């Protein structure tokens, strides 16, 4: 996909610690819905669809910096999208997310590592 522009998706205080909010694909300007997760004071964003099966990662369980898919219990690092527990073998796609002036901004297609 082409270079994406940051999208203002919601107020940072709408998401409590351990919560997730899924942004529809059309609103995100991406081919899949993107779920934003809050873990402590950090925010992370991943494609919502699990790369193993068609399940919503936004409906999974967040614990210790990982999201567990609700379908087959695959786990993914929120920071890198890396698989941390089988049966998934493909990493989840990450996206740049940052809080600016109390708003959560999402840049679809740009990984957090690229943004550094």
C-alpha positions as CSV (number, residue, x, y, z in Angstrom):
1,X,0.0,0.0,0.0
2,X,1.0,3.6,-0.5
3,X,2.4,5.8,2.2
4,X,-0.5,6.5,4.7
5,X,-1.1,9.7,6.6
6,X,-1.8,9.7,10.4
7,X,-5.4,9.4,11.3
8,X,-6.9,10.9,14.5
9,X,-8.9,7.9,15.8
10,X,-10.1,8.7,19.3
11,X,-9.3,10.5,22.6
12,X,-6.6,8.7,24.6
13,X,-8.7,8.6,27.8
14,X,-11.4,6.6,26.0
15,X,-9.2,3.5,26.4
16,X,-8.4,2.2,29.8
17,X,-5.4,0.1,30.8
18,X,-5.8,-3.4,29.3
19,X,-8.5,-2.3,26.9
20,X,-8.7,-2.4,23.1
21,X,-10.6,-0.4,20.5
22,X,-11.1,-1.6,16.9
23,X,-11.0,1.0,14.1
24,X,-13.0,-0.2,11.0
25,X,-10.9,-0.6,7.8
26,X,-12.6,2.3,6.1
27,X,-12.0,4.7,9.0
28,X,-8.4,3.6,9.2
29,X,-7.8,3.8,5.5
30,X,-6.4,0.2,5.6
31,X,-7.3,-3.1,4.1
32,X,-8.2,-4.6,7.5
33,X,-9.7,-3.2,10.6
34,X,-6.9,-2.1,13.1
35,X,-7.2,-2.6,16.8
36,X,-5.5,-0.2,19.2
37,X,-4.5,-1.7,22.5
38,X,-3.5,0.1,25.7
39,X,-1.0,-1.7,28.0
40,X,-0.1,0.5,31.0
41,X,0.8,3.9,29.5
42,X,1.7,2.4,26.1
43,X,-0.5,2.2,23.0
44,X,0.0,-0.4,20.3
45,X,-1.8,-1.2,17.0
46,X,-2.2,-4.4,15.1
47,X,-4.3,-5.6,12.2
48,X,-7.5,-6.9,13.8
49,X,-7.6,-10.2,11.9
50,X,-5.5,-12.9,13.4
51,X,-3.0,-14.1,10.7
52,X,-3.8,-17.8,11.7
53,X,-7.5,-17.8,11.3
54,X,-10.3,-15.2,10.8
55,X,-10.7,-14.1,14.3
56,X,-10.7,-10.6,15.9
57,X,-7.6,-9.9,18.0
58,X,-9.6,-7.1,19.5
59,X,-11.8,-9.7,21.2
60,X,-8.7,-11.5,22.6
61,X,-7.1,-11.3,26.0
62,X,-4.3,-8.8,26.7
63,X,-1.6,-9.9,29.2
64,X,2.1,-9.2,29.8
65,X,2.5,-7.2,26.6
66,X,0.8,-9.9,24.4
67,X,-2.6,-10.4,22.9
68,X,-4.1,-13.9,22.8
69,X,-6.4,-14.7,19.9
70,X,-9.8,-15.8,21.2
71,X,-10.1,-18.6,18.6
72,X,-7.1,-20.9,19.0
73,X,-5.1,-19.1,21.7
74,X,-2.2,-18.0,19.5
75,X,-0.3,-15.1,21.2
76,X,1.3,-12.1,19.6
77,X,3.7,-9.4,20.9
78,X,1.9,-6.1,21.0
79,X,5.2,-4.3,20.3
80,X,6.4,-6.3,17.3
81,X,3.5,-8.5,16.3
82,X,5.8,-11.6,16.6
83,X,4.1,-14.9,17.3
84,X,4.9,-15.9,20.9
85,X,2.6,-19.0,21.1
86,X,1.4,-21.5,18.4
87,X,-0.6,-22.5,16.4
88,X,-0.1,-19.2,14.5
89,X,3.1,-19.2,12.4
90,X,2.8,-15.8,10.8
91,X,3.4,-12.5,12.7
92,X,0.6,-10.0,13.1
93,X,1.0,-6.7,11.2
94,X,1.9,-3.7,13.5
95,X,1.1,-0.1,12.9
96,X,2.5,3.2,14.3
97,X,0.3,4.7,17.0
98,X,1.1,7.7,19.2
99,X,-0.7,10.0,21.6
100,X,-0.5,13.7,20.7
101,X,-2.3,16.3,22.8
102,X,-4.6,13.7,24.4
103,X,-5.6,12.1,21.0
104,X,-4.6,8.7,19.6
105,X,-3.1,9.0,16.1
106,X,-2.7,5.9,14.0
107,X,-0.5,5.6,10.9
108,X,-1.7,2.5,9.0
109,X,1.1,0.6,7.3
110,X,3.9,2.2,9.1
111,X,5.5,-0.1,11.7
112,X,6.6,1.4,15.0
113,X,10.2,0.5,14.1
114,X,10.0,2.5,10.9
115,X,8.8,5.6,12.7
116,X,11.8,5.8,15.1
